Amino acid sequence: MIENTLYLKALAGQSVPRPPVWMMRQAGRYLPSYLELQKKYDFFTRCETPELVAEITCLPIDEIGPDAAILFSDILVIPRALGWHIEMKPGVGPVLDNPITSKEQALAVTKADALEKLQYVMQGIRATNERLNGRVPLIGFSGAPWTLLCYMIEGRGSKDFAAAKAFCYEHPEAADHLLSVLADVIIDYLNAQIEAGVHAVQVFDSWAGLLGPDDFNLFCMPHLKRITEEVKGAPVVLFAKGAWYALERLAWRTSAAAISIDWTVSPEYARKATRREATLQGNYDPSRLLSPVPVIRNQVKRMIDRFGKDRYIVNLGHGILPNIPVDHARAFVDAVKSYETS
Ligand code: 1CP
């Protein structure tokens, strides 16, 4: 049994006294207690050790108090399970050995034994639920096919993922093969996470906004739709960052329980585009957490007033930044908890 059901109620479209709140990337980066663990263990050791996953996932629950926990892991565990060697370089981010450069390499990718290799995540989920002890629901997640393809071809983070885009335009069939295999793995992976005990899953298409509306229809939409249809047993939340133009499609042509939006979209536009019926999640500008605390409080109240308290999950428009003071993160969460409609 879960004690705090606000997040699950909002996903189910049920009325709540106040909206739930959690923050993307709440488990890492800015928390001093996390930075201590970062010094002791390398990144993928943190992801692969169930006790560390449980400990890190619970840090923000104990220190900040959001209404849901997100499993500590990374989207790049999938390319790793498909055989790529990845190093998380401090100050640089993920770097992949042998990124895909040819059509033949992309066509040779199969899902092989990826799910077996990812079993450590399921162990992490079980250990985390034991430690959470039903206080809040646990969110599982995966990268979306397009965003994972970006890293597998580019080999590292990038402002424009120009090599990944060029590859897709030059070899559309090979790109489609890779995206379809990734979708297969993601579906198996999210279903396994649900079986292991997560209460909802979120699909991060962090680089969707690099595509225009037509290319979004080619490279993102069919796979996101299939994922929402074939992942069973828990609500699926889609976050296609930057793809404001696709809000209506995501809300109405997929089986997503909620759509997460970034801060470039106004609450009024997002409500209108999703015909006022979808559950929306977002969209405070993460940099805005650098504002003085009274400003954060006022802006959060106004944001909830504009979205409405129901069918709404308060969140940031993207991951929390490493330089956010812990008090400011706490002020954001507390402002939601003390929300009153007056
Ligand atoms: O050692 C460290 O702490 C490195 C920083 C870090 C952390 C804390 C990385 C490297 N990943 C993570 C954890 C992580 N990643 C979580 C777990 C929960 C949490 O922190 O609360 C989640 C949900 C992610 C998801 C993720 N990883 C995304 C999607 C969300 C988003 O922010 O868009 C993406 C794009 C990644 C890739 C990634 N992992 C790490 C970095 C620095 C990056 C981005 C690199 C780039 O900019 O391209």
Residues whose N, C-alpha, C, O or C-beta is under 5 A from the ligand:
A	BS01	1CP	M24 R25 Q26 A27 G28 R29 F43 I70 L71 F72 S73 D74 I75 G93 P94 G157 S158 F204 S206 G319
